[in-house]
Amino acid sequence: MPMIELKDIAFIILALITLGSAGGVAFSKKIIYSGFSLLGSLFGVAGLYILLSNDFIAATQLLIYVGGVLILILFAIMLTSKIGDIAVTNKSINWKVAIPIIAGLACFLISSFSGDIWKVADKTPYQSSVSFIGNALLKEFLLPFEVISIVLLCALIGSIVILKREVK
Amino acid sequence: MISINSYLFVTVLLFCLGLYNVITRSNAVGILMGVELILNAASLNMVAFAHFNGNLVGGGIFALFLIVLAAAEAAVALAIVVSIYRQFGTIDVEEATNLKG
């Protein structure tokens, strides 16, 4: 009988948090509950990043997704929809079409990697990923790093332009 | 005991839940949440592959760029959603049909 290690238990708990909250996002009756479920899903993914020894990415996930994108989504929900009106806020359409498609896709994807087909590298001792990522960003990935700052500037200006009211 | 297949299984389920969300929601913000789930599944997949491959940097860089692009996409998409709400009084994608042929 194989030993159950602590990290296996942590993986199972984090996977359950992630998938349970994602199920809450997909099936919740109110859009605001979907928004709050997304919080649990993003936290779970951040925990899985830590289990994969990518601590910097986990911190970035928490800072940008939970601190930025999720707050933006919650603000958009509260600015646009009538919160109390369940039928308007989160009605589910086409689910009879969606379920066979999703089930078929899930079966196909799971069957495509089942079995022991991956060559796994030897385990290396844990090292903090921050310095590696910092070096890579300023050496091999310098051009994408600069391009993405231009993308961010364009997104900033674009969203301001879209939201601007016409002054007559 | 926890192998790469366990991570792939989790990401497949996360991706499928996100895709279900994109297909079935008629609320524009709900669709955006589905897209966020799909992007999370993709970057978790890349980080898992890099970790089990012994690659210290590649998966992290991919996930980093993906998080930044998702933030930019969310900002622009939510600006469009608020703009649609001003124009039509609703963010139901079934009702904003000005471009329907």
Interface residues (C-beta under 8 A of the other chain):
Chain A: P2 M3 I4 E5 K7 D8 F11 A15 T18 L19 A22 G23 V25 A26 I31 S34 G35 L38 S41 L42 V45 L48 Y49 L52 S53 N54 F56 I57 T60 Q61 I64 Y65 G68 V69 L72 I73 F75 A76 I77 L79 T80 S81 V88 T89 N90 K91 S92 I93 N94 W95 V97 A98 I99 I101 I102 L105 A106 L109 I110 F113 S114 W118 V120 A121 D122 T124 Q127 S129 F132 I133 A136 L137 F141 P144 I148 V151 L152 C154 A155 L156 G158 S159 I160 I162 L163
Chain B: M1 I2 S3 I4 N5 S6 Y7 L8 F9 V10 V12 L13 L14 F15 C16 L17 G18 L19 Y20 N21 I23 T24 R25 S26 N27 V29 G30 L32 M33 G34 E36 L37 N40 L44 V47 A48 H51 F52 N53 G54 L56 V57 G59 G60 I61 A63 L64 F65 I67 V68 L69 A70 A71 A72 E73 A74 A75 V76 L78 A79 I80 V81 V82 S83 Y85 T90 I91 D92 E94
